[in-house]
Amino acid sequence: MIELSHISKTYPNGTHALYDVNLHVDKGEFVFIVGSSGAGKSTMLKLITCEEKADSGKLMVNGHDLMGIKRREVPYLRRTMGMVFQDFRLISKMTVFENVAFAMHIVGANYREIHKRVPYILGLVNLQNKAKCYPAELSGGEQQRVGLARALVNNPDMIIADEPTGNIDPALSFEIVDLLSEINLRGTTILMVTHEHSLVKHFQKRIVEIHGGRIVADTNELEAAAR
Ligand SMILES: Nc1ncnc2c1ncn2[C@@H]1O[C@H](COP(=O)(O)OP(=O)(O)OP(=O)(O)O)[C@@H](O)[C@H]1O
């Protein structure tokens, strides 16, 4: 599903962000990506979402070869993934329903499909009663649940979440990762960057640790549980 093989990335200003990274993530896995600031975590996610290109190595994501991908193919890659951001990135002038519906609209879904699917997805994230609210009327945790609903609505193979709990109260952070775990149990692969040790300790998932642009530890679920 995700295969990074000898991947390196240097930004145009000469910053070496990743060196010879190897990572294999199977369908259905839940992986925490941890490491200090500047370690290369976001760069790795950006390579996987094709926001940035690697300099060398082999990179396969959901059947797409990202080293040779054409620009017109990128939207097809992105349809296989849902993205969740630290700053939510909701459209402030749209209601909760409209924010989620918009993600379906842009991939060509029709009115009937949207009106069937969006209430179902809002139910999954426990926001059925907030459909008519605007983002500014919601708590941080609720806004991120809208972000999660939007990421899920087109039924992606995987969710890529870059510090999804970074702007949320610690107690609500657990709620968001609980939801991600439920989604994972339904078969969706989850890749989540986080700085929050309490979450990583509590949820006992695979942990990939990056330091100075290299993967320095890769702890599977069983080892994480034994810690
Ligand atoms: N667009 C860019 N141009 C130049 N250098 C960049 C760019 N983006 C990131 N970097 C550099 O690449 C390195 C890795 O950055 P990256 O954002 O991947 O780290 P990170 O582990 O996600 O950090 P944080 O936890 O602070 O978000 C850092 O040295 C950073 O300054």
PDBQT file of the ligand as one rigid body, heavy atoms in Angstrom, charges set to zero:
ROOT
HETATM    1  N1  LIG A 301       9.517  23.970   1.832  1.00  0.00    +0.000 N 
HETATM    2  C1  LIG A 301      10.677  23.815   2.484  1.00  0.00    +0.000 A 
HETATM    3  N2  LIG A 301      11.797  24.397   2.014  1.00  0.00    +0.000 NA
HETATM    4  C2  LIG A 301      12.974  24.232   2.645  1.00  0.00    +0.000 A 
HETATM    5  N3  LIG A 301      13.151  23.498   3.757  1.00  0.00    +0.000 NA
HETATM    6  C3  LIG A 301      12.066  22.902   4.271  1.00  0.00    +0.000 A 
HETATM    7  C4  LIG A 301      10.781  23.030   3.676  1.00  0.00    +0.000 A 
HETATM    8  N4  LIG A 301       9.892  22.338   4.411  1.00  0.00    +0.000 NA
HETATM    9  C5  LIG A 301      10.591  21.787   5.431  1.00  0.00    +0.000 A 
HETATM   10  N5  LIG A 301      11.896  22.123   5.358  1.00  0.00    +0.000 N 
HETATM   11  C6  LIG A 301      12.981  21.690   6.245  1.00  0.00    +0.000 C 
HETATM   12  O1  LIG A 301      13.080  20.280   6.156  1.00  0.00    +0.000 OA
HETATM   13  C7  LIG A 301      13.344  19.703   7.429  1.00  0.00    +0.000 C 
HETATM   14  C8  LIG A 301      12.234  18.733   7.786  1.00  0.00    +0.000 C 
HETATM   15  O2  LIG A 301      11.024  19.497   7.944  1.00  0.00    +0.000 OA
HETATM   16  P1  LIG A 301       9.614  18.828   8.257  1.00  0.00    +0.000 P 
HETATM   17  O3  LIG A 301       8.585  19.891   8.132  1.00  0.00    +0.000 OA
HETATM   18  O4  LIG A 301       9.462  17.601   7.442  1.00  0.00    +0.000 OA
HETATM   19  O5  LIG A 301       9.827  18.413   9.791  1.00  0.00    +0.000 OA
HETATM   20  P2  LIG A 301       8.761  17.893  10.862  1.00  0.00    +0.000 P 
HETATM   21  O6  LIG A 301       9.374  16.667  11.475  1.00  0.00    +0.000 OA
HETATM   22  O7  LIG A 301       7.429  17.728  10.247  1.00  0.00    +0.000 OA
HETATM   23  O8  LIG A 301       8.767  19.083  11.904  1.00  0.00    +0.000 OA
HETATM   24  P3  LIG A 301       7.575  19.682  12.845  1.00  0.00    +0.000 P 
HETATM   25  O9  LIG A 301       7.326  18.645  13.890  1.00  0.00    +0.000 OA
HETATM   26  O10 LIG A 301       8.196  20.921  13.417  1.00  0.00    +0.000 OA
HETATM   27  O11 LIG A 301       6.396  19.944  11.954  1.00  0.00    +0.000 OA
HETATM   28  C9  LIG A 301      13.473  20.878   8.409  1.00  0.00    +0.000 C 
HETATM   29  O12 LIG A 301      14.837  21.187   8.512  1.00  0.00    +0.000 OA
HETATM   30  C10 LIG A 301      12.719  21.999   7.711  1.00  0.00    +0.000 C 
HETATM   31  O13 LIG A 301      13.243  23.249   8.073  1.00  0.00    +0.000 OA
ENDROOT
TORSDOF 0
